Amino acid sequence: MLKQRLSQKLSQKLSPQQIQLMKLIQLPTQALEERIKEELEENPALEEGEEGYEEEALLSNEHDEGDSQVIEAEDINIDEYLSDDEIPEYRLQANNYSPDDEDARVPVSGGQTFYENVLDQLRMRRLTEEEFQLSEYLIGSMEEDGYIRRNLVSIVDDLAFSANIFTDEESLEKALKVVQSLDPAGIGARSLQECLLLQMQRRESNYYNDVTSKILSKYFDEFSKRHFEKIMERLQLNQEDMKEVISIITQLNPKPGNSITSQGKHISQAITPDFVISIKEGELELSLNARNVPELRISGDYKVMLETYKSQKEHSKQQNEAVMFVKQKLDSARWFVDAIRQRQQTLLIVMGAIMEKQSEYFLTGDERDIKPMILKDIAEVTELDISTISRVASNKYVQTPYGTFLIKEIFSESMTNEQGEEVSTREIKNILEELIDNEDKSKPVPDDQLALLLKERGYPIARRTIAKYRDQLNIPTARLRKEL
């Protein structure tokens, strides 16, 4: 049986403007530059510039509350968009840096991409049209590290369906040999083993190079598992011979696609720090770095259009539509300028709290001075939501007198040592890294012994926690750290 009833409930919904603001906060400086460029292209009411217009009050200070309702052109108060009220100039402009900042430009790396470099080499070869087409397709199938990880049978099918090129696996294999003969050595490989062997083929033949090639060809699995004694026994090598082989293999490049200046199919770009922390007279100073982010302002070009519209008693349909368009773009520009300013304020508030919390570290640069700090700690200080703190810390860099690094690297959980003091897990990871660096590589220390060594230093940590920290530091297990 169907029944109708009334109920009340309280819910919160973010407005589209709030959602967009959160997205702006999350963007690092370089991505913000692109976002501003897009807005400048799409919105004629927004423009780039440092000097303000005579008409400082181009917009009303009040935002429309009824944007979701239908608004007619006659309902628009033109005077609000033309009045010279008390709206200050800063409400109509936005920038992301201090006026005291030096007028410097962050360079963007350019040059030839990895793909273009290899393709240029291919064009220098004497190939038939079919050989060139197959080789070119294989180059396009390479990943950024230079590997081709798809099997040739799948590529044969792709050529038929997407490029209308019909071939067989044997012809594609010949084209692959052409690609693998290009520089840098090792590109076009389908596995790490093949990549290293391709590089060894470019070396001149001698005793150690020949032995190295034999090990990579027949004993690659044993070598990758560090079973050096087994390899030495089978090939009748002494310890010095094995050390020389290991030295040769470590000189090879496991990712040949990254070995030239233009790494990958995408051009690398220099890191642009989002914040700059400096020390002046023993005090920390924080500023936003946005050297390439333009200053924004509301355009005054629409004023003539609105004044003409206001002076006319009768308005055509096209004029009404034009006024509606102008209103929409002006409101959008006003919001975007406000959002950039709010982004600036939010970032400074959050980073200011982080700087205050870690003031000792930023003054000394000693990682032992990093205090335990989680997102919740900064959220409580700033009275902002944890999600906002996360967005500020995500993918953003801070430049300090001791280097540039990701903000999220400063965050760490805490644990209590045997003296009852709270210490940062980052400090423990540094000690763990130090212990592994100083171990005897012929007999690496396993995780259970590392736990005992840390306990002797006053950090009672379980073996599984050691394994977790080691994984976070990208340090392999003891077996894989073994050396002769």
C-alpha positions as CSV (number, residue, x, y, z in Angstrom):
1,M,0.0,0.0,0.0
2,L,1.4,3.4,-1.1
3,K,1.5,6.2,1.5
4,Q,2.6,9.8,1.3
5,R,4.3,11.6,4.2
6,L,6.3,14.7,4.8
7,S,9.8,14.6,6.4
8,Q,12.5,17.2,7.1
9,K,16.2,16.6,6.7
10,L,19.2,18.8,6.8
11,S,21.8,18.4,4.0
12,Q,24.8,20.4,2.8
13,K,25.7,20.8,-0.9
14,L,28.7,22.5,-2.4
15,S,27.9,25.2,-4.9
16,P,29.5,25.0,-8.4
17,Q,31.7,27.9,-7.3
18,Q,32.9,26.1,-4.2
19,I,33.7,23.0,-6.2
20,Q,35.7,25.1,-8.7
21,L,37.5,26.8,-5.8
22,M,38.6,23.5,-4.3
23,K,39.9,22.5,-7.7
24,L,41.9,25.7,-8.0
25,I,43.4,25.2,-4.5
26,Q,44.6,21.7,-5.5
27,L,46.3,22.9,-8.7
28,P,50.1,23.5,-8.4
29,T,51.6,26.7,-9.9
30,Q,52.3,25.3,-13.4
31,A,48.8,23.8,-13.7
32,L,47.3,27.1,-12.4
33,E,49.0,29.0,-15.3
34,E,47.3,26.8,-17.8
35,R,43.9,27.1,-16.0
36,I,44.2,31.0,-16.1
37,K,45.2,30.9,-19.8
38,E,42.0,28.8,-20.5
39,E,39.8,31.3,-18.6
40,L,41.4,34.3,-20.4
41,E,40.6,32.7,-23.7
42,E,37.0,31.7,-22.8
43,N,35.9,34.9,-21.0
44,P,36.3,38.3,-22.7
45,A,35.3,40.0,-19.5
46,L,38.6,38.9,-17.9
47,E,41.9,40.2,-19.0
48,E,45.6,40.3,-18.0
49,G,47.2,43.4,-16.8
50,E,48.8,45.3,-13.9
51,E,47.3,48.7,-14.2
52,G,43.8,49.3,-13.1
53,Y,41.1,51.1,-15.1
54,E,39.7,54.5,-14.2
55,E,36.4,52.8,-13.5
56,E,37.4,51.0,-10.3
57,A,33.9,49.7,-9.5
58,L,32.9,47.8,-12.5
59,L,30.9,45.2,-10.6
60,S,28.5,45.1,-7.7
61,N,29.9,43.7,-4.5
62,E,26.8,41.6,-4.1
63,H,26.6,38.2,-5.8
64,D,23.3,37.2,-7.4
65,E,21.4,34.8,-5.1
66,G,19.0,33.6,-7.8
67,D,21.4,32.4,-10.5
68,S,19.4,29.2,-10.8
69,Q,16.3,31.1,-11.7
70,V,15.4,32.5,-15.1
71,I,16.4,36.2,-15.4
72,E,15.2,38.5,-18.1
73,A,17.4,41.3,-19.5
74,E,15.0,43.9,-18.1
75,D,15.6,42.6,-14.6
76,I,19.3,43.3,-14.7
77,N,20.2,46.5,-12.8
78,I,22.6,48.0,-15.3
79,D,23.6,50.7,-12.7
80,E,25.2,48.0,-10.6
81,Y,27.6,47.3,-13.4
82,L,28.3,50.9,-14.2
83,S,28.2,52.6,-10.7
84,D,31.3,54.2,-9.1
85,D,30.6,52.9,-5.6
86,E,33.0,52.1,-2.9
87,I,34.3,48.8,-4.3
88,P,38.1,49.0,-4.0
89,E,40.4,48.1,-6.8
90,Y,41.7,45.0,-5.2
91,R,38.3,43.4,-5.6
92,L,38.7,43.7,-9.3
93,Q,42.2,42.4,-9.6
94,A,44.0,39.2,-8.6
95,N,47.6,38.0,-8.5
96,N,49.4,35.2,-6.9
97,Y,52.6,36.9,-5.8
98,S,53.9,39.7,-3.7
99,P,54.7,43.1,-5.4
100,D,58.2,42.8,-3.8
101,D,58.9,39.7,-5.8
102,E,61.6,39.9,-8.5
103,D,60.3,39.9,-12.0
104,A,61.8,36.6,-12.9
105,R,60.5,34.0,-15.3
106,V,60.7,30.3,-14.7
107,P,62.3,28.6,-17.8
108,V,60.4,25.8,-19.5
109,S,62.6,23.2,-21.0
110,G,62.3,22.7,-24.7
111,G,63.9,20.7,-27.4
112,Q,63.4,17.5,-29.3
113,T,61.3,14.7,-27.7
114,F,62.5,11.1,-27.4
115,Y,60.0,10.1,-30.1
116,E,61.2,12.8,-32.5
117,N,64.8,11.9,-31.9
118,V,64.3,8.2,-32.8
119,L,62.1,9.0,-35.7
120,D,64.8,11.3,-37.2
121,Q,67.3,8.5,-37.0
122,L,64.8,6.2,-38.8
123,R,64.5,8.7,-41.7
124,M,68.2,8.4,-42.3
125,R,68.0,4.7,-43.0
126,R,67.5,3.2,-46.4
127,L,64.2,1.4,-46.0
128,T,61.4,0.3,-48.2
129,E,58.1,2.0,-47.7
130,E,56.7,-1.0,-45.9
131,E,59.8,-1.3,-43.6
132,F,59.5,2.4,-42.8
133,Q,55.8,2.2,-42.0
134,L,56.3,-0.8,-39.7
135,S,59.3,0.7,-37.9
136,E,57.5,4.0,-37.4
137,Y,54.5,2.2,-35.9
138,L,56.8,0.3,-33.6
139,I,58.4,3.5,-32.4
140,G,55.0,4.9,-31.7
141,S,54.2,1.8,-29.7
142,M,57.3,2.4,-27.4
143,E,56.6,3.5,-23.8
144,E,58.5,6.4,-22.2
145,D,61.3,4.2,-20.9
146,G,61.9,2.8,-24.5
147,Y,60.3,-0.6,-24.1
148,I,57.7,-2.2,-26.4
149,R,55.7,-4.3,-23.9
150,R,52.9,-5.4,-26.3
151,N,53.4,-8.7,-28.2
152,L,54.0,-8.5,-31.9
153,V,50.8,-10.5,-32.7
154,S,48.6,-7.8,-31.2
155,I,50.6,-5.1,-33.0
156,V,50.0,-7.0,-36.3
157,D,46.2,-6.8,-35.6
158,D,46.4,-3.1,-34.8
159,L,48.2,-2.3,-38.0
160,A,45.4,-4.1,-40.0
161,F,42.5,-2.5,-38.1
162,S,43.8,1.0,-37.3
163,A,46.4,1.8,-40.1
164,N,45.1,-0.5,-42.9
165,I,48.5,-2.1,-43.1
166,F,48.5,-5.8,-43.6
167,T,51.7,-7.6,-42.6
168,D,52.9,-10.7,-40.7
169,E,54.8,-11.3,-37.5
170,E,58.0,-12.2,-39.4
171,S,58.0,-8.8,-41.2
172,L,57.3,-7.0,-38.0
173,E,60.2,-8.8,-36.3
174,K,62.6,-7.5,-39.0
175,A,61.2,-4.0,-38.5
176,L,61.8,-4.4,-34.8
177,K,65.5,-5.3,-35.4
178,V,65.7,-1.9,-37.3
179,V,64.3,0.0,-34.3
180,Q,66.6,-1.8,-31.9
181,S,69.6,-0.8,-34.0
182,L,68.8,2.9,-33.3
183,D,70.2,5.0,-30.5
184,P,70.2,4.9,-27.5
185,A,71.1,1.2,-27.3
186,G,68.4,-0.9,-25.7
187,I,65.3,0.8,-27.1
188,G,62.6,-1.4,-28.6
189,A,63.4,-4.2,-26.1
190,R,60.5,-6.3,-24.8
191,S,62.0,-7.2,-21.5
192,L,64.8,-6.0,-19.2
193,Q,66.9,-9.0,-20.2
194,E,66.6,-8.2,-23.9
195,C,67.3,-4.5,-23.1
196,L,70.6,-5.3,-21.4
197,L,71.6,-7.8,-24.0
198,L,71.0,-5.2,-26.8
199,Q,73.4,-2.9,-25.0
200,M,76.0,-5.6,-24.6
201,Q,75.9,-6.3,-28.3
202,R,77.1,-2.7,-29.0
203,R,80.3,-3.4,-26.9
204,E,83.5,-4.8,-28.3
205,S,84.2,-8.4,-27.7
206,N,86.6,-9.3,-24.9
207,Y,86.7,-11.8,-22.0
208,Y,84.6,-9.9,-19.5
209,N,82.0,-8.6,-22.0
210,D,81.6,-12.1,-23.4
211,V,81.1,-13.6,-20.0
212,T,78.6,-10.8,-19.1
213,S,76.6,-11.5,-22.2
214,K,76.6,-15.2,-21.4
215,I,75.3,-14.6,-17.9
216,L,72.6,-12.2,-19.1
217,S,71.6,-14.7,-21.8
218,K,71.6,-18.0,-19.8
219,Y,71.7,-17.1,-16.1
220,F,69.6,-13.9,-16.0
221,D,67.2,-15.4,-13.4
222,E,70.0,-16.5,-11.1
223,F,71.7,-13.1,-11.4
224,S,68.5,-11.1,-10.7
225,K,68.1,-13.2,-7.5
226,R,71.7,-12.5,-6.5
227,H,72.7,-16.2,-6.6
228,F,76.3,-15.2,-7.5
229,E,77.9,-18.3,-6.0
230,K,75.8,-20.6,-8.2
231,I,76.9,-18.6,-11.3
232,M,80.5,-18.6,-10.3
233,E,80.5,-22.4,-9.8
234,R,78.9,-23.1,-13.2
235,L,81.1,-20.7,-15.2
236,Q,84.2,-21.4,-13.0
237,L,84.6,-17.7,-12.2
238,N,86.5,-16.3,-9.2
239,Q,85.3,-13.5,-7.0
240,E,87.2,-10.8,-8.9
241,D,85.7,-12.0,-12.2
242,M,82.2,-11.8,-10.7
243,K,82.8,-8.3,-9.4
244,E,83.9,-7.2,-12.8
245,V,80.8,-8.7,-14.4
246,I,78.6,-7.0,-11.8
247,S,80.3,-3.7,-12.5
248,I,79.7,-4.0,-16.2
249,I,76.0,-4.8,-15.7
250,T,75.4,-1.9,-13.3
251,Q,76.8,0.5,-16.0
252,L,74.0,-0.6,-18.4
253,N,70.8,1.5,-18.6
254,P,67.6,-0.4,-17.6
255,K,65.5,2.5,-19.0
256,P,67.2,3.6,-22.2
257,G,64.3,5.9,-23.2
258,N,65.4,8.2,-20.3
259,S,69.1,8.4,-21.4
260,I,68.9,11.3,-23.7
261,T,68.2,15.0,-22.8
262,S,64.6,14.9,-24.1
263,Q,63.4,12.2,-21.8
264,G,60.3,10.2,-22.8
265,K,57.7,11.2,-25.4
266,H,56.9,14.2,-23.3
267,I,59.3,17.0,-22.7
268,S,60.5,17.2,-19.0
269,Q,59.9,20.5,-17.2
270,A,61.7,22.0,-14.3
271,I,60.0,21.9,-11.0
272,T,58.3,25.2,-10.1
273,P,58.0,25.7,-6.3
274,D,54.6,26.9,-5.2
275,F,56.0,28.4,-1.9
276,V,59.3,30.1,-1.0
277,I,60.6,30.0,2.6
278,S,63.5,32.2,3.3
279,I,65.4,33.2,6.5
280,K,65.9,36.9,7.1
281,E,67.6,38.1,10.3
282,G,66.9,34.7,12.0
283,E,63.2,34.8,11.1
284,L,61.3,32.7,8.6
285,E,59.5,34.4,5.8
286,L,56.9,32.8,3.6
287,S,55.7,33.9,0.1
288,L,53.9,32.4,-2.8
289,N,55.9,31.8,-5.9
290,A,53.9,32.6,-9.1
291,R,56.3,34.3,-11.3
292,N,54.6,33.1,-14.5
293,V,51.0,33.5,-13.2
294,P,49.6,36.7,-14.7
295,E,47.8,39.4,-12.7
296,L,44.1,39.5,-13.6
297,R,41.5,42.2,-13.7
298,I,38.0,42.7,-14.9
299,S,37.8,44.3,-18.4
300,G,36.2,47.7,-18.9
301,D,35.4,47.2,-22.6
302,Y,31.8,46.2,-21.9
303,K,31.0,49.6,-20.3
304,V,30.2,51.3,-23.7
305,M,27.9,48.4,-24.5
306,L,26.0,48.7,-21.3
307,E,25.8,52.5,-21.5
308,T,24.4,52.3,-25.0
309,Y,21.9,49.7,-23.8
310,K,20.8,51.9,-20.9
311,S,20.4,55.0,-23.1
312,Q,17.9,53.3,-25.4
313,K,14.3,53.1,-24.5
314,E,13.5,50.1,-26.6
315,H,15.7,47.1,-26.9
316,S,15.8,44.4,-29.6
317,K,15.9,40.7,-28.9
318,Q,19.6,40.7,-30.0
319,Q,20.4,43.5,-27.6
320,N,18.7,41.7,-24.7
321,E,20.7,38.5,-25.5
322,A,23.9,40.5,-25.7
323,V,23.2,42.1,-22.2
324,M,22.5,38.6,-20.8
325,F,25.8,37.4,-22.3
326,V,27.7,40.3,-20.8
327,K,26.2,39.7,-17.4
328,Q,27.1,36.0,-17.4
329,K,30.7,36.7,-18.4
330,L,31.1,39.5,-15.9
331,D,29.7,37.4,-13.1
332,S,32.0,34.6,-14.1
333,A,35.0,36.9,-14.3
334,R,34.2,38.4,-10.9
335,W,34.0,34.9,-9.4
336,F,37.3,33.8,-11.0
337,V,39.1,36.9,-9.6
338,D,37.7,36.2,-6.2
339,A,38.6,32.5,-6.4
340,I,42.2,33.3,-7.3
341,R,42.4,35.6,-4.3
342,Q,40.8,33.1,-2.0
343,R,43.2,30.4,-3.3
344,Q,46.1,32.7,-2.4
345,Q,44.8,33.4,1.1
346,T,44.1,29.7,1.8
347,L,47.5,28.5,0.6
348,L,49.3,31.1,2.7
349,I,47.2,30.2,5.8
350,V,47.9,26.5,5.5
351,M,51.6,26.8,4.6
352,G,52.0,29.4,7.3
353,A,50.7,26.9,9.9
354,I,53.0,24.2,8.5
355,M,56.0,26.6,8.7
356,E,55.1,27.5,12.3
357,K,54.8,23.8,13.3
358,Q,58.1,22.9,11.6
359,S,60.0,26.2,12.3
360,E,63.0,24.4,13.9
361,Y,63.5,22.3,10.8
362,F,63.1,25.2,8.3
363,L,65.7,27.2,10.4
364,T,68.3,24.4,10.6
365,G,67.6,22.0,7.7
366,D,68.2,19.1,10.1
367,E,65.7,16.4,9.4
368,R,65.9,15.3,13.0
369,D,64.1,18.5,13.9
370,I,61.0,17.5,11.9
371,K,58.1,17.1,14.4
372,P,55.4,14.5,14.0
373,M,52.6,16.2,12.0
374,I,49.5,14.9,10.3
375,L,46.8,16.7,8.3
376,K,44.5,16.8,11.3
377,D,47.1,18.9,13.2
378,I,47.1,21.6,10.6
379,A,43.3,21.5,10.1
380,E,42.9,22.2,13.9
381,V,45.2,25.2,13.8
382,T,43.8,26.7,10.6
383,E,40.2,25.7,11.4
384,L,39.9,24.4,7.8
385,D,38.7,21.0,6.7
386,I,41.2,18.1,6.4
387,S,40.3,17.8,2.7
388,T,41.4,21.4,2.1
389,I,44.7,20.8,3.9
390,S,45.2,17.7,1.7
391,R,44.5,19.7,-1.4
392,V,47.1,22.3,-0.5
393,A,49.8,19.8,0.4
394,S,49.1,17.6,-2.7
395,N,51.5,17.9,-5.6
396,K,53.0,21.2,-4.4
397,Y,56.6,22.1,-3.7
398,V,58.3,24.4,-1.2
399,Q,61.6,26.1,-1.8
400,T,63.8,26.4,1.3
401,P,67.4,27.4,1.9
402,Y,68.1,23.6,2.1
403,G,66.5,22.5,-1.1
404,T,63.1,22.1,-2.8
405,F,60.8,19.2,-1.9
406,L,57.2,18.1,-1.8
407,I,55.2,19.5,1.0
408,K,53.6,16.1,1.8
409,E,57.1,14.8,2.6
410,I,57.1,16.9,5.8
411,F,54.0,15.1,7.1
412,S,54.7,12.1,9.2
413,E,53.1,10.0,11.9
414,S,54.5,9.8,15.4
415,M,55.6,7.0,17.7
416,T,56.9,6.9,21.3
417,N,60.4,5.9,22.0
418,E,61.6,4.1,25.2
419,Q,62.1,7.5,26.9
420,G,58.4,8.3,26.3
421,E,59.1,11.0,23.8
422,E,57.2,11.4,20.6
423,V,59.4,11.1,17.5
424,S,58.6,11.4,13.8
425,T,58.5,8.2,11.8
426,R,60.6,10.1,9.3
427,E,63.4,10.2,11.8
428,I,63.1,6.4,12.2
429,K,63.2,6.0,8.4
430,N,66.4,8.0,8.3
431,I,68.0,5.8,10.9
432,L,66.8,2.7,9.1
433,E,68.3,4.0,5.8
434,E,71.6,4.7,7.6
435,L,71.8,1.2,9.0
436,I,71.2,-0.3,5.6
437,D,73.7,2.0,3.9
438,N,76.4,0.9,6.5
439,E,75.7,-2.8,6.4
440,D,78.1,-5.4,5.0
441,K,76.7,-5.9,1.5
442,S,78.0,-9.4,1.3
443,K,75.8,-10.3,4.3
444,P,72.8,-7.8,4.3
445,V,70.9,-7.4,7.5
446,P,67.4,-9.0,7.4
447,D,64.4,-7.2,8.8
448,D,64.3,-9.0,12.2
449,Q,67.9,-8.0,12.9
450,L,67.1,-4.4,11.8
451,A,64.3,-4.4,14.3
452,L,66.8,-5.4,17.1
453,L,69.3,-2.7,16.0
454,L,66.6,0.0,16.2
455,K,65.4,-1.3,19.6
456,E,69.0,-0.9,20.8
457,R,68.8,2.8,19.8
458,G,65.5,3.2,21.7
459,Y,63.0,2.6,19.0
460,P,60.9,-0.5,19.7
461,I,59.5,-1.4,16.3
462,A,58.0,-4.7,15.0
463,R,59.6,-6.5,12.1
464,R,56.5,-6.0,9.9
465,T,56.8,-2.2,10.5
466,I,60.4,-2.4,9.4
467,A,59.3,-4.1,6.2
468,K,56.7,-1.4,5.6
469,Y,59.2,1.5,6.1
470,R,61.7,-0.3,3.9
471,D,59.1,-0.6,1.1
472,Q,58.3,3.1,1.5
473,L,62.0,3.9,1.1
474,N,62.2,1.7,-2.1
475,I,64.8,-0.5,-0.4
476,P,64.7,-4.2,-1.5
477,T,64.9,-7.2,0.8
478,A,68.2,-8.4,2.3
479,R,68.5,-11.1,-0.4
480,L,68.3,-8.5,-3.2
481,R,70.8,-6.2,-1.5
482,K,73.5,-8.8,-1.5
483,E,76.8,-7.9,-3.2
484,L,80.2,-9.6,-3.5
